[in-house]
Amino acid sequence: MRSDSKRNRDAVVDALLELHREGNLQPSSNEVAERAGISPRSLFRYFVDIDDLSRAAITRQLDRVRPLLDLDVASDAPVMDRARVLAASRDRVFEAMGPSGTVARIRAPFQPLIAAQLTHARTFFRQQIERLFAHELAALTPEQRTPTLAAIDVLCSFESYQLLRSDHRMSSDAAVDTVAEAIVRLLPAVAG
């Protein structure tokens, strides 16, 4: 009985994620239940409401992208190499998140748990930038460091990648190159 419940719960989350991938960012409970192969009333045996289901879907997506977050580059590698690795990692992560990333940003102002998940992810991403470019950032004055870090953080954000890929119609490679080159221009040249 317990495994049926988990299987049905997973089917509902899968259904929601499929609907998101198809472009339906706010499907009704009936649409989700139909896609999952359960009755609309059954849906709420597994989730309190649609927002609870959305949180579960976002958590599932975060679990899926976690392995993509590792940056396989030495801290003393040339700055362009580190910038490319970071940009490529973010591109893979945001591509894997897909529409769920958009849904998270739409729902965050109304759902404290989703807002907290986004804040946690953004903090992780910012700290990753600080670690990766610690040497270059340390060469800046505090007055220079804060806006430089903020600018790199914005360049490497979900929203920036969405603009580059969708609005500017860049390929993945072109978006990665654009972001990496912009990062390098923001950082000071520092002797090894």
C-alpha positions as CSV (number, residue, x, y, z in Angstrom):
1,M,0.0,0.0,0.0
2,R,2.8,2.4,0.9
3,S,4.7,1.8,-2.4
4,D,1.4,2.4,-4.3
5,S,1.1,5.8,-2.6
6,K,4.7,6.7,-3.4
7,R,4.3,5.5,-7.0
8,N,1.1,7.6,-7.4
9,R,2.8,10.6,-5.8
10,D,5.7,10.2,-8.2
11,A,3.4,9.9,-11.1
12,V,1.7,13.1,-10.1
13,V,5.0,15.0,-9.9
14,D,6.1,13.5,-13.2
15,A,2.8,14.6,-14.8
16,L,3.3,18.2,-13.6
17,L,6.8,18.3,-14.9
18,E,5.7,16.9,-18.3
19,L,3.0,19.6,-18.5
20,H,5.6,22.3,-17.6
21,R,8.0,21.0,-20.3
22,E,5.1,21.2,-22.8
23,G,4.7,24.9,-21.9
24,N,1.7,24.7,-19.5
25,L,3.3,26.5,-16.6
26,Q,0.1,26.6,-14.5
27,P,-1.9,23.5,-15.2
28,S,-5.1,22.8,-13.4
29,S,-5.5,20.0,-10.8
30,N,-7.7,18.2,-13.3
31,E,-5.0,18.4,-16.0
32,V,-2.4,17.1,-13.7
33,A,-4.6,14.3,-12.4
34,E,-5.6,13.2,-15.9
35,R,-2.0,13.1,-17.1
36,A,-1.0,11.1,-14.0
37,G,-3.9,8.6,-14.6
38,I,-5.7,9.3,-11.3
39,S,-8.9,11.0,-10.4
40,P,-8.9,14.7,-9.5
41,R,-10.0,13.9,-6.0
42,S,-7.2,11.4,-5.6
43,L,-4.7,14.1,-6.4
44,F,-5.3,15.7,-3.0
45,R,-4.6,12.5,-1.1
46,Y,-1.0,13.0,-2.1
47,F,-0.7,16.8,-2.0
48,V,-2.4,19.5,0.1
49,D,-2.8,21.7,-2.9
50,I,-1.3,22.7,-6.2
51,D,1.4,24.8,-4.5
52,D,2.4,21.7,-2.4
53,L,2.7,19.8,-5.7
54,S,4.8,22.6,-7.2
55,R,7.2,22.5,-4.3
56,A,7.6,18.7,-4.7
57,A,8.3,19.2,-8.4
58,I,10.8,21.9,-7.8
59,T,12.5,19.8,-5.2
60,R,12.7,16.9,-7.7
61,Q,14.2,19.2,-10.3
62,L,16.8,20.5,-7.8
63,D,17.7,16.9,-6.9
64,R,18.2,16.1,-10.6
65,V,20.5,19.1,-11.3
66,R,22.6,18.8,-8.2
67,P,25.2,16.6,-9.9
68,L,25.6,19.3,-12.6
69,L,26.7,21.8,-10.0
70,D,30.2,20.4,-9.6
71,L,32.9,22.6,-11.2
72,D,35.7,20.4,-12.5
73,V,38.4,23.1,-12.7
74,A,41.4,23.9,-10.6
75,S,41.3,27.2,-8.7
76,D,44.6,28.2,-10.3
77,A,43.5,27.5,-13.9
78,P,43.5,30.5,-16.2
79,V,40.6,32.8,-15.5
80,M,39.0,32.2,-18.9
81,D,39.0,28.4,-18.3
82,R,37.3,28.9,-15.0
83,A,34.8,31.3,-16.5
84,R,34.0,28.8,-19.3
85,V,33.5,26.0,-16.8
86,L,31.2,28.1,-14.7
87,A,29.2,29.3,-17.7
88,A,28.9,25.8,-19.1
89,S,27.8,24.4,-15.7
90,R,25.1,27.1,-15.3
91,D,23.9,26.5,-18.9
92,R,23.5,22.7,-18.2
93,V,21.8,23.3,-14.9
94,F,19.3,25.9,-16.2
95,E,18.6,23.8,-19.3
96,A,17.9,20.8,-17.1
97,M,15.6,22.9,-14.8
98,G,13.7,24.1,-17.8
99,P,10.2,25.4,-17.2
100,S,10.3,24.4,-13.5
101,G,12.8,27.2,-13.0
102,T,10.3,29.7,-14.5
103,V,7.5,28.3,-12.3
104,A,9.7,28.6,-9.2
105,R,10.3,32.3,-10.0
106,I,6.6,33.0,-10.7
107,R,5.5,31.3,-7.5
108,A,8.2,32.5,-5.1
109,P,6.6,35.8,-4.2
110,F,3.5,33.9,-3.0
111,Q,5.1,30.8,-1.5
112,P,7.6,31.2,1.3
113,L,9.0,27.7,0.9
114,I,9.7,28.2,-2.8
115,A,11.2,31.6,-2.0
116,A,13.4,30.0,0.6
117,Q,14.5,27.3,-1.9
118,L,15.4,30.0,-4.5
119,T,17.3,32.1,-1.9
120,H,19.2,29.0,-0.9
121,A,20.1,28.2,-4.5
122,R,21.1,31.8,-5.3
123,T,23.3,31.9,-2.2
124,F,25.0,28.7,-3.2
125,F,25.6,30.0,-6.8
126,R,27.0,33.3,-5.4
127,Q,29.3,31.5,-3.0
128,Q,30.5,29.2,-5.9
129,I,31.5,32.4,-7.8
130,E,33.3,33.8,-4.8
131,R,35.3,30.5,-4.4
132,L,36.0,30.1,-8.1
133,F,37.3,33.7,-8.5
134,A,38.6,34.3,-5.0
135,H,42.1,35.3,-6.2
136,E,40.7,37.9,-8.6
137,L,38.1,39.3,-6.3
138,A,40.7,39.6,-3.5
139,A,42.7,41.9,-5.7
140,L,39.8,44.4,-5.8
141,T,39.0,47.0,-3.2
142,P,35.8,46.3,-1.1
143,E,34.1,49.0,-3.1
144,Q,34.9,47.3,-6.3
145,R,34.4,43.7,-5.1
146,T,30.8,44.0,-4.2
147,P,29.5,45.3,-7.6
148,T,31.8,43.0,-9.5
149,L,30.6,39.9,-7.7
150,A,27.0,41.1,-8.1
151,A,27.5,41.6,-11.9
152,I,29.0,38.1,-12.3
153,D,26.1,36.7,-10.2
154,V,23.6,38.4,-12.5
155,L,25.5,37.2,-15.7
156,C,25.3,33.6,-14.4
157,S,21.7,33.7,-13.3
158,F,18.7,31.7,-14.7
159,E,17.2,35.0,-15.9
160,S,20.3,35.9,-17.9
161,Y,20.4,32.5,-19.5
162,Q,16.8,32.7,-20.3
163,L,17.3,36.1,-22.1
164,L,20.3,34.9,-24.0
165,R,18.8,31.6,-25.1
166,S,15.2,32.7,-25.7
167,D,15.2,36.4,-26.5
168,H,18.5,36.6,-28.2
169,R,18.1,33.1,-29.7
170,M,21.7,32.1,-28.9
171,S,22.8,28.5,-29.0
172,S,24.1,27.0,-25.8
173,D,27.7,27.4,-27.0
174,A,27.2,31.1,-27.9
175,A,25.5,31.8,-24.5
176,V,28.4,30.1,-22.7
177,D,31.0,32.1,-24.7
178,T,29.1,35.4,-24.1
179,V,28.9,34.9,-20.3
180,A,32.5,33.6,-20.0
181,E,33.9,36.6,-21.9
182,A,31.8,39.0,-19.9
183,I,33.1,37.5,-16.6
184,V,36.7,37.8,-17.7
185,R,36.2,41.5,-18.7
186,L,34.8,42.2,-15.2
187,L,37.7,40.6,-13.3
188,P,41.1,42.2,-12.9
189,A,44.2,40.6,-14.5
190,V,46.1,39.1,-11.5
191,A,49.6,37.6,-11.7
192,G,49.6,34.0,-10.6
